């Protein structure tokens, strides 16, 4: 299959957004249509494409996402998209689990459009997705292709007497739901995360403990920037996170999310529990990784970015603790977004 035919298979419905941009519908490996847009760089000399992954309840048309994209667009081409269950994309949100397939489709599209250098930039939920995507995509391991998305896979709900990854929660945190055979099976089982249409195998094989995952080179990122991301699942230590858990796990909360936040959330539990961000980080090297977090983040305190940074390879991992910065794309200043884009430009 040629690059052009791969691009068409990944974007069956394409219509102009501007005279120089594209609006596309991407099809993920599990059959979910994803609303996406592409804007070439104002200065195209660098050749870099940034794929921007928004936070929970965001979408590519939200003002905060458009503002971030516009700043990055000054020196890089930008692909924006809406995660499943958000905006005009199909499916239901799995709150960071199967969203790696949405990101893989967007990265693959950037490659099909001719970009040899691609950086992923994720905010909050999107920040956890770019970490897991980088760990899972780029492997030469063959896997079974993913089937269609079930009616509602993947919500982080709890059950009594549970256990969790040893790396995914501190001792004072309540434990997570116990799954069929626990951590060992999760870390060694063949997952159904599969590559986006048109991808081919590429980068180095995964390290120990990485669930075998399809990882075409065209779906892999060259550099990763994670902003305001959690280090572990099930964190409820702040009031905003307790409200978020209510919205995700309760029927009334999901109803409110659907109509007030325009976010459709799956009702099913995660099974198995996805690889936690802190366990994904060591598998990203030698690719460059930038972790950005604000010292006024109301969702995740500073132990989250510091835990992520400690898990990374010191030779390829940078940590920025930003004074006065709050949470995710809504709080990111033009200066911070510009510095993030500059880092991506110089590290790809």
C-alpha positions as CSV (number, residue, x, y, z in Angstrom):
1,X,0.0,0.0,0.0
2,X,1.4,3.4,-0.9
3,X,1.6,6.3,1.5
4,X,-1.1,8.1,-0.3
5,X,-3.5,5.2,-0.1
6,X,-2.7,4.7,3.6
7,X,-3.6,8.3,4.2
8,X,-6.9,7.9,2.5
9,X,-7.7,4.8,4.4
10,X,-7.0,6.6,7.7
11,X,-9.1,9.7,6.7
12,X,-12.1,8.6,4.7
13,X,-13.9,11.9,5.0
14,X,-11.7,15.0,4.4
15,X,-12.9,18.5,3.9
16,X,-11.1,21.9,3.9
17,X,-11.0,23.9,7.2
18,X,-9.1,26.8,5.8
19,X,-7.4,27.4,2.5
20,X,-4.3,25.8,3.9
21,X,-5.6,23.3,6.3
22,X,-7.6,20.1,6.4
23,X,-10.4,18.7,8.5
24,X,-10.5,14.9,8.7
25,X,-12.3,11.9,10.1
26,X,-9.7,9.4,11.2
27,X,-10.6,5.7,11.8
28,X,-8.9,4.1,14.8
29,X,-7.8,0.5,14.9
30,X,-10.9,-0.5,16.8
31,X,-13.2,1.3,14.4
32,X,-14.0,4.6,16.2
33,X,-14.3,7.8,14.0
34,X,-12.1,10.6,15.3
35,X,-12.6,14.2,14.4
36,X,-9.2,15.8,13.5
37,X,-7.8,18.9,11.9
38,X,-4.4,19.8,10.4
39,X,-2.7,23.2,10.1
40,X,0.7,23.7,8.4
41,X,3.3,25.7,10.2
42,X,3.5,29.4,9.7
43,X,7.3,28.8,9.3
44,X,7.5,25.4,7.5
45,X,11.3,25.3,7.5
46,X,11.5,23.0,10.5
47,X,9.2,20.2,9.2
48,X,8.0,19.3,12.7
49,X,4.4,18.3,13.4
50,X,3.0,18.5,16.9
51,X,0.0,16.3,17.7
52,X,-2.0,17.9,20.5
53,X,-3.9,15.7,22.9
54,X,-6.5,17.6,25.0
55,X,-7.6,17.0,28.5
56,X,-10.8,15.3,29.8
57,X,-14.0,17.2,28.5
58,X,-11.9,19.1,25.9
59,X,-12.3,18.9,22.1
60,X,-10.4,20.3,19.1
61,X,-12.9,23.2,18.7
62,X,-12.7,24.3,22.4
63,X,-11.1,27.8,22.7
64,X,-8.3,26.6,25.0
65,X,-7.3,23.9,22.5
66,X,-7.5,26.3,19.5
67,X,-5.3,28.9,21.4
68,X,-2.7,26.3,22.2
69,X,-2.7,25.1,18.6
70,X,-2.3,28.6,17.3
71,X,0.7,29.3,19.5
72,X,2.4,26.1,18.5
73,X,1.5,26.7,14.8
74,X,3.9,29.5,14.6
75,X,6.9,27.1,14.4
76,X,5.3,23.7,13.8
77,X,2.5,22.1,11.9
78,X,-0.3,21.1,14.3
79,X,-2.7,18.1,14.3
80,X,-5.6,18.5,16.8
81,X,-8.3,16.0,17.4
82,X,-11.1,15.1,19.7
83,X,-10.7,12.0,21.8
84,X,-13.5,9.4,21.5
85,X,-16.6,10.5,23.4
86,X,-15.6,14.2,23.0
87,X,-16.7,16.8,20.5
88,X,-17.7,15.4,17.1
89,X,-15.7,12.1,17.5
90,X,-17.6,8.9,17.9
91,X,-17.5,6.3,20.7
92,X,-17.4,6.8,24.4
93,X,-14.6,8.1,26.6
94,X,-12.6,5.4,28.4
95,X,-10.8,8.1,30.4
96,X,-7.3,7.4,29.1
97,X,-7.4,3.7,28.3
98,X,-8.3,3.1,24.6
99,X,-7.6,6.7,23.8
100,X,-4.0,5.6,22.9
101,X,-5.6,4.4,19.7
102,X,-7.0,7.8,19.0
103,X,-3.6,9.4,19.4
104,X,-2.0,6.7,17.3
105,X,-4.4,7.5,14.4
106,X,-3.6,11.2,14.7
107,X,0.2,10.5,14.7
108,X,-0.2,8.2,11.8
109,X,-2.1,10.9,9.9
110,X,0.7,13.4,10.5
111,X,3.2,10.9,9.1
112,X,1.0,10.3,6.1
113,X,0.9,14.0,5.4
114,X,4.7,13.9,5.0
115,X,6.1,14.8,8.4
116,X,9.2,12.8,9.4
117,X,9.4,14.5,12.8
118,X,6.4,14.2,15.1
119,X,6.1,15.2,18.8
120,X,3.1,14.5,20.9
121,X,1.9,17.1,23.5
122,X,-0.7,16.0,26.0
123,X,-2.6,17.8,28.7
124,X,-4.0,16.2,31.9
125,X,-5.8,13.0,30.6
126,X,-4.1,13.6,27.3
127,X,-0.8,13.8,29.2
128,X,-1.3,10.3,30.6
129,X,-2.3,9.2,27.1
130,X,0.9,10.5,25.4
131,X,3.0,8.6,28.0
132,X,1.2,5.3,27.5
133,X,1.1,5.8,23.7
134,X,4.9,6.3,23.7
135,X,5.4,3.1,25.7
136,X,3.0,1.0,23.7
137,X,3.8,2.2,20.1
138,X,7.1,1.7,18.5
139,X,7.5,-2.0,19.2
140,X,8.4,-4.7,16.7
141,X,6.3,-7.3,18.5
142,X,3.4,-8.7,16.5
143,X,-0.1,-8.7,18.2
144,X,-3.6,-9.6,17.3
145,X,-5.5,-6.7,15.8
146,X,-8.1,-5.0,18.0
147,X,-11.7,-5.7,17.4
148,X,-14.5,-3.0,17.4
149,X,-14.9,-1.0,20.5
150,X,-17.5,-2.6,22.8
151,X,-20.5,-0.7,23.9
152,X,-18.7,0.8,26.9
153,X,-15.1,-0.4,27.7
154,X,-12.9,0.9,30.3
155,X,-14.1,3.0,33.2
156,X,-11.9,3.3,36.3
157,X,-14.4,2.0,38.9
158,X,-13.6,0.4,42.2
159,X,-14.6,-2.8,43.9
160,X,-13.9,-3.9,47.5
161,X,-10.8,-5.9,48.5
162,X,-8.9,-4.7,45.5
163,X,-5.2,-4.6,44.6
164,X,-3.2,-2.4,42.2
165,X,0.1,-2.1,40.5
166,X,2.8,-1.6,43.1
167,X,4.0,1.5,41.2
168,X,0.6,3.1,40.7
169,X,-0.4,4.3,44.1
170,X,1.3,5.4,47.4
171,X,0.6,3.4,50.5
172,X,-1.9,5.9,51.8
173,X,-4.1,5.6,48.7
174,X,-7.1,3.2,48.7
175,X,-6.5,0.2,46.5
176,X,-7.8,-0.3,43.0
177,X,-10.1,-3.0,41.7
178,X,-8.7,-6.5,41.7
179,X,-8.8,-8.0,38.2
180,X,-9.0,-11.6,37.1
181,X,-5.4,-12.7,37.6
182,X,-3.8,-9.5,39.0
183,X,-0.7,-7.6,38.1
184,X,1.3,-10.5,36.6
185,X,-1.3,-11.4,34.0
186,X,-1.8,-7.7,33.1
187,X,1.8,-7.1,32.5
188,X,2.4,-10.2,30.4
189,X,-0.9,-10.7,28.6
190,X,-1.3,-10.0,24.9
191,X,-3.4,-6.8,24.8
192,X,-5.8,-5.8,22.0
193,X,-4.3,-2.4,21.6
194,X,-3.5,-2.3,17.9
195,X,-1.9,0.1,15.5
196,X,-3.7,2.6,13.4
197,X,-4.6,1.8,9.8
198,X,-1.6,1.8,7.5
199,X,1.1,1.6,10.1
200,X,4.2,-0.6,9.9
201,X,6.5,-2.1,12.6
202,X,9.5,0.0,13.5
203,X,11.3,1.1,16.6
204,X,13.1,-1.0,19.3
205,X,11.3,-3.8,21.0
206,X,9.6,-3.1,24.3
207,X,11.4,-3.5,27.6
208,X,10.4,-6.0,30.3
209,X,6.9,-5.7,31.6
210,X,5.4,-4.0,28.5
211,X,2.2,-5.5,27.3
212,X,2.8,-6.6,23.7
213,X,1.2,-4.0,21.5
214,X,1.2,-3.1,17.9
215,X,3.4,-0.2,17.3
216,X,4.0,0.8,13.7
217,X,6.8,3.3,13.2
218,X,4.3,5.6,11.5
219,X,2.2,5.7,14.7
220,X,5.2,6.3,17.0
221,X,6.2,9.8,18.3
222,X,9.8,11.1,18.2
223,X,9.4,13.2,21.3
224,X,6.9,13.3,24.1
225,X,5.6,16.3,26.2
226,X,3.2,15.5,29.0
227,X,1.6,18.5,30.8
228,X,-0.3,18.3,34.1
229,X,-0.5,14.5,34.0
230,X,-1.2,12.1,36.9
231,X,1.4,9.5,37.8
232,X,-1.0,6.9,39.0
233,X,-4.6,5.9,38.5
234,X,-7.5,6.3,41.1
235,X,-6.0,9.4,42.7
236,X,-8.7,11.1,44.8
237,X,-6.6,13.3,47.0
238,X,-8.0,16.7,45.8
239,X,-11.5,18.0,45.6
240,X,-11.5,18.3,41.8
241,X,-10.4,14.7,41.4
242,X,-13.2,13.5,43.7
243,X,-15.7,15.4,41.6
244,X,-14.2,13.9,38.4
245,X,-14.5,10.3,39.9
246,X,-18.1,11.1,40.7
247,X,-18.7,12.2,37.1
248,X,-17.0,9.1,35.7
249,X,-18.3,6.3,38.0
250,X,-21.9,7.4,38.8
251,X,-24.8,7.2,36.4
252,X,-25.9,10.7,37.4
253,X,-22.3,12.0,36.9
254,X,-22.1,10.5,33.4
255,X,-25.5,12.1,32.6
256,X,-24.2,15.5,33.7
257,X,-21.0,15.0,31.8
258,X,-23.0,14.1,28.6
259,X,-25.1,17.3,28.6
260,X,-23.1,19.8,30.6
261,X,-19.6,18.9,29.5
262,X,-20.6,17.4,26.1
263,X,-18.5,14.3,27.0
264,X,-19.9,10.8,26.6
265,X,-18.4,8.4,29.1
266,X,-18.4,4.6,29.0
267,X,-20.1,2.9,31.9
268,X,-18.0,-0.3,32.0
269,X,-14.9,-0.8,34.2
270,X,-11.3,-1.1,33.0
271,X,-10.5,-4.7,32.3
272,X,-7.6,-5.1,32.6
273,X,-6.4,-1.9,34.3
274,X,-4.2,0.0,31.8
275,X,-0.5,0.4,32.3
276,X,-0.1,3.3,34.7
277,X,1.7,6.4,33.5
278,X,4.5,5.9,36.0
279,X,5.1,2.4,34.6
280,X,5.0,3.7,31.1
281,X,7.7,6.3,31.5
282,X,10.7,4.0,31.8
283,X,9.7,2.4,28.5
284,X,9.9,5.7,26.5
285,X,13.7,6.2,26.5
286,X,15.8,6.8,24.5
287,X,13.2,9.2,23.0
288,X,13.2,12.6,24.6
289,X,10.5,13.2,27.3
290,X,9.4,16.5,28.8
291,X,7.2,16.6,31.9
292,X,5.6,19.9,32.7
293,X,3.6,20.6,35.9
294,X,2.4,23.7,37.7
295,X,3.0,24.4,41.4
296,X,-0.6,25.6,41.7
297,X,-2.2,22.6,40.0
298,X,-5.5,22.0,41.8
299,X,-5.9,18.4,40.5
300,X,-2.5,16.7,41.0
301,X,0.1,17.8,43.6
302,X,3.8,17.9,42.8
303,X,4.5,14.3,43.9
304,X,2.9,13.3,40.6
305,X,5.4,14.9,38.2
306,X,8.3,14.2,40.5
307,X,7.4,10.5,40.6
308,X,7.1,10.4,36.8
309,X,10.5,12.1,36.4
310,X,12.1,9.7,38.9
311,X,10.9,6.8,36.8
312,X,12.4,8.2,33.6
313,X,15.9,7.9,32.1
314,X,17.9,10.9,33.4
315,X,19.7,11.3,30.1
316,X,16.4,11.8,28.1
317,X,13.9,13.1,30.6
318,X,13.4,16.8,31.5
319,X,11.1,18.1,34.3
320,X,9.8,21.7,34.4
321,X,8.0,22.8,37.6
322,X,6.3,26.0,36.5
323,X,5.7,28.7,39.2
324,X,2.1,30.0,39.2
325,X,0.9,27.5,36.6
326,X,-2.4,25.8,37.3
327,X,-3.7,22.9,35.3
328,X,-3.6,21.8,31.6
329,X,-4.3,23.8,28.4
330,X,-6.8,26.1,30.1
331,X,-4.1,27.6,32.3
332,X,-1.1,27.4,29.9
333,X,0.4,30.8,29.1
334,X,1.6,31.8,25.6
335,X,5.1,31.8,27.0
336,X,4.8,28.3,28.3
337,X,3.3,27.0,25.1
338,X,6.0,28.7,23.1
339,X,8.8,27.1,25.2
340,X,7.2,23.7,24.9
341,X,7.2,24.0,21.1
342,X,10.8,25.2,21.1
343,X,11.7,22.2,23.2
344,X,9.9,19.9,20.8
345,X,11.7,21.5,17.8
346,X,15.2,21.1,19.4
347,X,14.6,17.5,20.6
348,X,13.3,15.9,17.4
